[in-house]
């Protein structure tokens, strides 16, 4: 079968690899769509997170169960599924409490074990969640990143927010806007340097800015920083109103230096976001299956798996016209 594998910084190769074998307690899934995530770009640019090379990349997917192993009781061939791609230790305090996203050794498929940028994927039954068959598998492939946006909404207490600021109009930023609108946030302002991505944000009802406001007026109650750069973190802190809340949703490739005075003087709250909880995944399935959210808006390209390297080039180019790219094995 074909698989897109990471061979080192800037090196993604599509090659033939053996089809995985379904063992006891597992299911073999034929991948329909797999999304390229920001964390995949961190791997591509910096080699972050991966524990061995080469590795089949990817953790966002939707597909169809083709075969089940001995002892599997909750799945059947033909079921449409998405994955919980988190790989946790299972024995720490946080795993014991079901907070797998807080596991100190948390990894993901595509980083610490083979991922979904392939024609087939094998996962444990408990790591697969069924979705209603009528749901378009292309839309279902956005369940995992939508779960991140829902977790951001929870950490940001969006139900109490009148004015939300979002820094970074990538897939997570745009899905955060979608989640905010569904929670009746009155106003959303998006900041990004890409006019193409800001146009996507505008189509979702967000006001668009290419830079942080020069003056401290009309400051948001909550700002979501979804870029992961020193400049955007500093800008987010300066943009917030006094006693506002910063939600840090971006991963940082480099160490940053910040001036903490905005935090102190304005008495800001800061919340981190690491992936999502299982409940966020289930809620994302419900919202997409019910047609409550227009998640299709963030998908700008659907490319064959054989074009995986070209997809990474698009997403890491200076011209940020691409947003969410789905690979279709």
C-alpha positions, 0 to 999 in steps of 0.5 A: 500500500502507499504511505507518506513517510517522514525521513527527516527535516523537509523530507516526506516520501510516498512509497509502498509499504506492507499493508498492516495486519489486524491483530486481536482487539484491533480493526483494520481501517481503509482511510478515506481522508486524512488531514495535515495538521499544524503538528505535522508541519512542526515535524516537517520543519523541525523533526519535532515529536517523532521517535523513529525515522522513517515514520508514517505521518498523520493523525487526523482521519476518517475511514471505513472498517474493513476487518476486525480482529479477535475479541472486537465487539463494538465494531463491524466491517463497513462501519464508518469511523474516526480515530482518537489518535492520542497515545498515552501511558495508561498508568499515570494519575492523569490517564487513570482520571481519563485526562489522557491529554495531560499524560506526561508521555503523551504522543500521537499516531504518526509520531510514536507509531504509524499514522494515517497518511496511508491507504490502511491503518490498524488501531485498537478498537477503543481508539476508534469512534463510530460516526453515522454512515450518512455523514460525508467522510470528508467532513468527518475527517475534521472531527479531530481538529474540531475537538481541539477547537471545542477544547479551546472554547472550554478553556476560554469559557466562550459562553461568558465572552462578548468579544473574542480575538483569535490570532492565526487563521489556520485550521484551528483558528478558523474552527475556533471561530466556528465554535465561538459562533455556535456558542453565541459569542457576539463578536470575533476578530481574527488576526493573520498576515494572509489575506487569503486566510482572512477572507476565509475568516470573514466568510465565517463572520469574523472581523479581519485584521492583518496586524495587532491594533496600534492603540488599546481600544476595543480590546477582546475579553479572550484572545486565542493565540494559535500561531506559536511565535514570540511576536504573536504571543507578545501581541496577544498579551498586549491586545487583551483587556484588563482581567482578560484571558489568554488561551495558548493553543499554538505549539512553539518551535523555538524558545520565546522571551516575553515581557510579563508586565502585561500579565501583572499590570492587567491581571490576566488569566492564562490557560494552556490547551493540549489537544482535547478530552474524549468528550470533545471528540464525541461532541465534535462527532455530534455537531458534525453529524447534526449539521450544526457547524459548517466545517467544510469552510476550512478545507481548501485542497483535497489531494491524492496521497501521492501528492503528500510532498507537494501538500507540505510544500503548499502549507510551508510556502511564503504564500499562505493560500492553502489552509486545511489540506486533506489527503485522499488515499 
